[in-house]
Amino acid sequence: MDKTQFYKILKEKIVILDGATGTELQNKGMPKGACPEQWILENPNAIIDIQKSYVEAGSMIVYAPTFGANRWKLKSFGLEEKVREINIELVKLSKKAVGDKALVAGNLSPTGEFIKPFGEKSFEEAVEVYKEQVNALLEGGVDLFIIETMIDIQEARAALLAVKESTNLPVMVSMTFQEEEKTLTGTDPITAVITLESLGADAIGCNCSTGPKDMIPIAEKMKKVSSVPIFVKPNAGLPIVKDGKLFYDLGAKEFSEYLDKFARIGVNLIGGCCGTNSEYIKLLSEKAKKYTPKIWKEKRESAVSSVRKTVFIGEKTPLQIVGERINPTGKKKLQQELLEGKLSEVRRFAIEQQKKGASMLDVNVGMHGINEKEIMIKVIENLSTFSELPLCIDSSNPEVIEEALRIYPGRALINSISGEEKKLKKLLPIAAKYGAMFIALPLDDKEVPSTAKGRIAIIDKILKEAKKVGCNKEDMVVDGLVMTVSSDNKAPIETLKVIEYASKKLKVSTIIGLSNISFGLPERKWLNSGFLMMAMAKGLNMAIANPSSENLMELKMAGDVLIGRDENCKNYISYFGNVKNENIYSKEKEENTRDKIYNSVLKGEKEEIIEFIKDALDEGIQPFDIVDEILIPAINKVGDLYDKKEYFLPQLILSAEAMKKGFDYLEPLLLKKDNNKTKEKVVIATVKGDIHDIGKNIVGLMLKNYGFEVIDLGKDVPTDDIINKAKESNAPIIGLSALMTTTMVEMKNVIEKAKKENLTVKFMIGGAVITKEYAKEIGADGYASDAIEAVRLAQEFVGNNK
C-alpha cells in the first residue's frame, strides 16, 4: 500500500485500529517474564484468536506482534541472532489471522536503550538496529509500519529514518506522554508533530500511558499544527490491582463514549492500548460509522524545533532573533576550546543568548585546524540536551550540514542554500530528506547581485528547484542579503525591496544578517536598530543578531507591538516588566572556584569539573566541604529545577554524571579522612518479567550521588533474588521498578514475600505505570515519580538528609 492509497482510506472514514496485545496475551496464558515474541511463536493460536477478534470487531489495521522484536530487546532473552526469523514468522501469523479483511502494520517499539545525545548508544547504531527489523518485516509482507510507545524523540527519529530509508510504505509514529503532556525527555505534542512530520511521518499520534480523557488535549494540540493525519490509542483508563490481578478502571462503553470528542477534534485513526479488547474495538467501530472524517491541513507549518521547544516563523509571530555568537570568527577563547575539543564557551554563549531573548541559535564551528564535522556533531549533541532553543546549522560544507541534520533531534534551519548550482543540487535534496527549513541566499555562480532585481531572480530559481525535490515555500526563509551601507548607500533600499517582494508577493518568511549593515562604522548599534525597524515594516520575520544588544532587543519588542505581532502586548510587558528567565546559576560571573564547581554540576559540564576540584583542593578547601557545601547543594538545585519542569531528563542525567565524576575523584580522599563512615545501602531492581531498566539506572545514579551505596540487581529479577540480597547486605531499603502494566503486579509479590519472612525493610516503587494509589494498595512504603523523589524518599527512610 502506498501513501496515496493510505490517505484515500483516511479521507473516506475514521479508521479503527486494534486493541491491546500484551494484556490479552496474558489472558491467554502467557506467563510473566516470558519473551512475548517467542511465546507467541510457541502458542500461535493465541495471537491468531486475538487478532481475528479485532478484525471481526471492526479493526481495519492490526499491529503485527513484533513490539519487542529488535536486536537489543531480544538480547535479553538470548534471541538477538533470530531477529529476521522471528519477525517474518510473526507477520505471517498476523496475515493468517486477518486474511484480506484488514491491513497488517509492522510494529517497531523502543529498544530499551537511550541513544545519543541522551545515552551512550550512537544514533547510527539505533538506525541499523531498526533497519534490521524493518527489512525482516518487509520480507514478512507488512502493508505499512507503526512506530509506537516512543518516550524519546531521538529514538523515534532513528526508527522513522530506518523505515524511510528502506521502503516507501506508509509509516505512522506515536509518542507516549507523561504528566504535563511531556515525553520522558521533555518533548511536548506540538514539538513532536513538527519534528516527525518534517522527517516524513505519514500519520502522528499518541498511545499508552493514559486513558482517553487525558489524551484529548494532546490530540487537540497535535491536530492544530499537523498537516498529516492524527491518531490515538489510549489505555482503558488507569490500572488497578484486585486480588493480585490487574484491571483497568474504564469499561468498554465508557471508553467508546470518548470517540465523539476525538471525532470532533479531527482524529483520523483510533484504537485501544493496555487493558482494551475486542469489545472496546467493536463499540468504537459502531460509533465511528456516523462520522465523516476531518481532513488534515494541506500545508505544514513554518517552524523549527529542538527536543523541547518549537519556534514558529511567520507574519503573525514576533520577530525571531537567531543568536549569532556561536561562531569562532574573532573569538580567540572559543577557537582555542574548539581546537581542544572543549565546549564550555559554546555553552556559555548558548546560555547568554537564550537569557537575552534569542529564539534559536546559529551554530558555526568552521575554522582552520579542526575536524569540522566531528566538532559540529559534538556541539549539536551537547546543545540538544543543554539548551531548549532550536538550532540553525551554519556551514559552507554540505557534508557537515548533512551529518548535523541527521543526528539533530528536532527540525533545524540550514544557513544557507544559495543559487550556486553545486549547492542547489547537493543541499536541496538533503533539506528535503531531513525536513529542514533553509535560508535561501540570493547569490549564484555569476555574481552577488547588488540590486533587488538580480536577487529576486535567484530567489525564484531556488524556490522552483526546491519544489522539484519536495520542499515548499513554507520550508524556505529568504535572506535579504544585507550589504554594508558604508560602501554603498543604496544597499539598504535594495535589501528592503527584496524583503517586501518575498513577504508580500511570494508569501515566504525572510531573514537578514543584521550587523552587516553597519560594518566599518562607529556606534553601530544605531544603524543596526534603525535598519531592523525599517525591515520589520517591510515584513521581516527573522534576524541573525546579537541578542545581548539591549538597544536592539528593546526596539524589536516595540516593533512587534506596533506591527501587530505581539497580542495584547504580552511579550512587551513581560520584557520591560523584568519577568525574564530566572538566573539559575549561583552568580552572573564565575568569580571563584566554588562557583565553577557548582555551575559544572548545574550545567552538566563534565569536561572541567576535575580541574576545578583540583584548584579547590590547592586553595585549601577540604574534600568534605567540597561535597557538603558545593556538590550536594548543586545537585539539590538540579532537583528543584527538575521539579519545576525547568529541567528535564537530559539535563538531569548530565548533571548527575558531572556530579558523579567529581565525587568519584574525591571519594579516595574522603575515605582517608573517615574510614569509619558507612553508607546506607539500597537494593534496586526491575521486577521479574520486565526488561526495562532506564528509569532504574537513573535512580541508581542519583542515589549514589547523594551518598547511598546502591546494590543494583539489574532487570527481570526474581523475587527470591531481591529478598536474599536485601538479607545478605542488610540493606534498609528496597527500590522496585516496573515499566509495564503486565509486570507491575510482581511488585506486590516481592512485598508480600518480605513480610512473610519478617524482613525489616522499607519499600519504594516507581515506573511509568505506577501510581501513589497503587503503592499504598500493595503495601509499599512510598512511591517515587522520578529519580529526585526516589532520593528524597530514601533520605526520609533512613532518617536524615544526606
Secondary structure, DSSP 4 states (H G I P E B T S, - for coil): --HHHHHHHHHHSPEEB---SHHHHHHTTPPTT--HHHHHHHSHHHHHHHHHHHHHHT-SEEE-S-TT-SHHHHGGGT-GGGHHHHHHHHHHHHHHHHTTSSEEEEEE---SS-BTTSSSB-HHHHHHHHHHHHHHHHHHT-SEEEEEEES-HHHHHHHHHHHHTT--S-EEEEE---GGG--TT---HHHHHHHHHHHT-SEEEEESSS-HHHHHHHHHHHHHH-SS-EEEE--SS-EEEETTEEEES--HHHHHTTHHHHHHHT--EE---TT--HHHHHHHHHHHTT-PPPPPPSS---EEE-SS-EEE-STTSPPEEEEEEE--TT-HHHHHHHHHT--HHHHHHHHHHHHHT-SEEEE----TTS-HHHHHHHHHHHHHHH--S-EEEE-S-HHHHHHHHHH-SSB-EEEEEES-HHHHHHHHHHHHHHT-EEEEE---SS---SSHHHHHHHHHHHHHHHHHTT--GGGEEEE-----TTT-TTHHHHHHHHHHIIIIII--EEEEEGGGGGTT-SSHHHHHHHHHHHHHHTT--EEEE-TT-HHHHHHHHHHHHHHT-SGGGHHHHHHHTT------SS-SS--SHHHHHHHHHHTT--SSHHHHHHHHHHTT--HHHIIIIIIHHHHHHHHHHHHTTSS-HHHHHHHHHHHHHHHHHHHHHHHHH-TT--PPEEEEEEBTT----HHHHHHHHHHHHTT-EEEE--SSB-HHHHHHHHHHHT-SEEEEE--STTTTHHHHHHHHHHHHTT---EEEEE-TT--HHHHHHHT-SEE-SSHHHHHHHHHHHHTS--
